Amino acid sequence: MTMNKNYLLPRILIGLMALVMLAATLPAYGNPNSNPGLINLSGAALSLGETAGAFLGRQLTVICVALIGAVTGLRHLVMIGGFGMAFMNGHDVIFMGLLGGPDFATAAIAGLVFAILGGFAVVLVWRKPAA
C-alpha cells in the first residue's frame, strides 16, 4: 500500500482539530457538564436522550467525517471535513461568544481558531488541482 500524500497539510490540520475535539467530546458522554457548550443545561435537557445527546452526536459525527477525510486523503472528504470543522466551530463562536457572555470567552476564541483553520484547509484543497 502506498502512502497518499495528497493534500497533506489540510489533512494534518483537520486531523489534529478532530483529535482535539474528540478528546473534549468523549468525556462529555459520561458527564455532559464537562463540555463548555452544555454547562448551562440542567434537568432533562442534560440527558443524552435530549439536547445534550443531540449536541454531542452532532459533534461526534463531524469529528468522524473529518478523521475519515484526514486518513483517506480523498479530495472531497478532506474538503467536507474542513467545512464541518469550520461551520461547527464558527457557529459555536456565535452562540458562545455573542450570546454566552464572558464566561464562554475561551471556548469562543478556540472555536474561532478552529473555524479559521477549517476554512483554511478547505481553501488549500480547493486551490490545488485534483490529483
C-alpha positions as CSV (number, residue, x, y, z in Angstrom):
1,M,0.0,0.0,0.0
2,T,1.4,3.4,-0.9
3,M,1.2,6.5,1.2
4,N,-1.3,9.0,0.0
5,K,0.5,12.4,0.2
6,N,-2.2,14.4,-1.5
7,Y,-3.4,17.4,0.5
8,L,-1.0,16.6,3.4
9,L,-1.2,20.0,5.2
10,P,-5.0,20.2,5.2
11,R,-5.2,16.6,6.3
12,I,-2.9,17.3,9.2
13,L,-4.9,20.4,10.1
14,I,-8.3,18.7,10.1
15,G,-6.9,15.5,11.7
16,L,-5.4,17.4,14.7
17,M,-8.6,19.5,15.1
18,A,-10.7,16.4,15.1
19,L,-8.5,14.7,17.7
20,V,-8.6,17.7,20.0
21,M,-12.4,17.9,19.7
22,L,-12.6,14.1,20.2
23,A,-10.7,14.5,23.4
24,A,-13.3,17.0,24.6
25,T,-16.3,15.2,23.3
26,L,-15.8,11.6,24.5
27,P,-15.6,12.5,28.3
28,A,-18.8,14.6,27.9
29,Y,-20.7,11.4,27.2
30,G,-20.1,10.4,30.8
31,N,-20.6,13.9,32.2
32,P,-22.3,16.3,29.8
33,N,-21.4,19.3,32.0
34,S,-17.7,18.8,31.1
35,N,-18.4,20.2,27.7
36,P,-18.5,24.1,27.6
37,G,-21.4,24.1,25.3
38,L,-23.6,22.2,27.7
39,I,-22.7,23.7,31.1
40,N,-25.9,25.8,31.3
41,L,-28.2,22.9,30.7
42,S,-29.9,21.1,33.6
43,G,-32.6,18.5,34.2
44,A,-33.9,16.5,31.3
45,A,-32.1,18.7,28.7
46,L,-28.8,17.5,30.1
47,S,-29.5,13.8,29.3
48,L,-28.1,12.0,26.3
49,G,-31.6,11.4,25.1
50,E,-32.3,15.1,24.8
51,T,-30.4,18.3,24.0
52,A,-27.0,17.1,25.3
53,G,-27.2,13.9,23.2
54,A,-28.1,15.8,20.0
55,F,-25.3,18.3,20.6
56,L,-22.7,15.5,21.3
57,G,-23.9,13.4,18.4
58,R,-23.5,16.3,16.0
59,Q,-20.0,16.9,17.3
60,L,-19.0,13.3,17.0
61,T,-20.4,12.9,13.5
62,V,-18.4,15.9,12.2
63,I,-15.3,14.6,14.0
64,C,-15.7,11.2,12.4
65,V,-16.1,12.7,8.9
66,A,-13.0,14.9,9.5
67,L,-11.0,11.9,10.6
68,I,-12.1,9.8,7.6
69,G,-11.0,12.7,5.3
70,A,-7.7,13.1,7.1
71,V,-6.9,9.4,6.9
72,T,-8.1,8.7,3.4
73,G,-6.9,12.0,1.8
74,L,-9.8,11.9,-0.7
75,R,-10.3,15.5,-2.0
76,H,-14.0,15.9,-1.3
77,L,-13.8,14.2,2.1
78,V,-10.9,16.5,3.1
79,M,-13.0,19.5,2.0
80,I,-16.1,18.3,3.8
81,G,-14.1,17.6,6.9
82,G,-12.6,21.1,6.8
83,F,-16.0,22.6,6.1
84,G,-17.5,20.7,9.0
85,M,-14.8,21.9,11.4
86,A,-15.2,25.5,10.1
87,F,-19.0,25.5,10.2
88,M,-19.5,23.7,13.6
89,N,-16.9,25.8,15.4
90,G,-17.9,29.0,13.6
91,H,-21.5,28.6,14.7
92,D,-20.3,27.8,18.2
93,V,-18.4,31.1,18.2
94,I,-21.6,32.9,17.5
95,F,-23.6,31.2,20.2
96,M,-20.9,31.0,22.8
97,G,-19.2,34.3,22.1
98,L,-22.0,36.6,21.3
99,L,-24.8,35.0,23.3
100,G,-22.9,33.2,26.1
101,G,-21.2,36.2,27.7
102,P,-17.7,36.5,29.2
103,D,-17.8,33.0,30.8
104,F,-17.5,31.4,27.4
105,A,-14.7,33.6,26.0
106,T,-12.1,30.9,26.0
107,A,-14.3,28.4,24.2
108,A,-15.3,31.1,21.7
109,I,-11.7,32.0,20.9
110,A,-10.8,28.3,20.5
111,G,-13.8,27.9,18.2
112,L,-12.8,30.9,16.2
113,V,-9.3,29.5,15.7
114,F,-10.7,26.1,14.7
115,A,-13.2,27.8,12.3
116,I,-10.4,29.7,10.6
117,L,-8.1,26.6,10.3
118,G,-11.0,24.6,8.9
119,G,-11.7,27.2,6.3
120,F,-8.0,27.4,5.5
121,A,-7.9,23.6,5.0
122,V,-10.8,23.9,2.5
123,V,-9.1,26.7,0.6
124,L,-5.9,24.8,0.4
125,V,-7.6,21.7,-1.1
126,W,-9.8,23.8,-3.4
127,R,-6.9,25.7,-4.9
128,K,-4.8,22.6,-5.6
129,P,-5.8,20.7,-8.8
130,A,-7.3,17.3,-8.4
131,A,-4.7,14.5,-8.5
